[in-house]
Amino acid sequence: MKEYLQIIKKHNLRNTSQRQDIYHHLKKSKIPQSAFDIHQKLKNIDLATIHRTLKTFEKINLIELNNFIGDVKKYSIKTKIHFHTIKCKNCGKTILIDFCLIEKFEKFIYKKYGFKILEHQLQFFGLCNNCKK
C-alpha cells in the first residue's frame, strides 16, 4: 500500500476508494485480471471506471498489461519478478511460472545478431491434471 500511495502522490492523482479497491484486488490476485474479472469481484465499481483506472495505473507504471495469446487484456501489479504462464486448453486454468530460462537465449541473440531484446512473452498450452484424465 505504501508503494501505491507514493506513486499516486508522485503523479498528483487523487487516492479514491475505487482506485484503492482495484489496486488491492490486483495485489492479492495470483493471476493477471481483466477489467471484467475485476468487475465480477468489485460489482460496486462501474466497468467504465475500472477501464479508466487500469489505463491510468498502466500509464504511471503501477501495473502492467499481460498480453496472452487468444485472450482479453489482463493486468497485474508491476513487480521485478518475471513470469510466464501455463494455460489449460480445456478448462482455462492458468498457472504462473516465476522463473525464466529465456534470458540466456536473449544474451545469445545479442552476441550473435547484435539485437537487444527489450521484452518477451512465453505462454504454454496443455491440459491440467484434472482435464488430462
SVG drawing of the C-alpha trace seen along z (x, -y; Angstrom):
<svg xmlns="http://www.w3.org/2000/svg" viewBox="-22 -17 50 57">
<polyline fill="none" stroke="black" stroke-width="0.4" points="0.0,0.0 2.9,-2.3 4.3,-2.0 0.8,-2.6 0.4,-5.8 3.8,-7.1 3.1,-6.6 -0.3,-8.1 1.0,-11.1 4.0,-11.4 1.6,-11.7 -0.7,-14.1 -3.7,-11.7 -6.5,-11.5 -6.5,-8.5 -10.1,-7.4 -11.7,-4.4 -12.3,-2.9 -8.7,-3.1 -7.7,-1.6 -10.1,1.3 -8.9,2.0 -5.3,1.9 -6.0,4.2 -7.8,6.7 -4.9,6.8 -2.3,7.0 -4.0,10.1 -4.7,11.8 -2.5,14.8 -3.1,14.4 -3.5,11.4 -7.0,10.0 -9.1,8.5 -11.4,5.5 -14.3,7.9 -12.6,10.2 -12.2,7.2 -15.8,6.1 -17.1,9.6 -15.4,9.2 -16.0,5.4 -19.5,5.1 -19.9,1.7 -17.4,0.1 -18.7,-0.7 -16.9,1.2 -16.0,-2.1 -14.4,-3.3 -12.4,-0.1 -11.2,-0.5 -10.1,-4.1 -8.4,-3.2 -6.5,-0.4 -5.3,-2.8 -4.2,-5.3 -2.4,-2.7 -0.6,-1.4 0.4,-4.9 2.1,-5.5 3.7,-2.1 1.8,-0.8 0.5,2.2 1.5,3.9 -0.5,5.3 -0.2,9.0 -1.0,9.9 -1.9,13.5 -2.5,15.3 -6.1,15.5 -7.2,13.8 -8.5,10.4 -6.2,7.7 -5.2,8.8 -3.3,6.7 -1.1,7.4 0.8,5.4 4.2,4.4 6.9,6.2 10.5,7.1 9.5,10.8 9.2,12.0 6.8,14.8 5.3,17.0 2.0,18.9 0.7,22.4 -3.0,22.4 -5.2,25.5 -6.8,25.6 -9.9,27.4 -10.9,25.6 -8.8,22.4 -7.0,22.8 -3.9,20.6 -0.7,21.1 2.1,18.6 5.7,19.8 8.0,17.4 11.3,18.3 12.7,17.8 15.4,19.6 15.0,17.4 17.3,14.8 20.3,16.9 18.8,17.1 18.4,13.3 22.1,13.0 22.9,15.4 20.7,13.3 22.6,10.1 26.0,11.7 25.2,13.3 22.9,10.7 23.5,7.5 19.8,7.4 18.9,6.2 15.7,7.8 13.5,5.4 10.8,7.9 9.4,11.3 6.3,13.3 6.1,17.0 2.9,18.9 2.4,22.7 -0.8,24.5 -1.7,28.0 -4.1,30.0 -4.1,29.6 -4.2,32.7 -8.0,32.7 -8.5,32.4 -5.9,34.9 -7.7,37.8"/>
</svg>
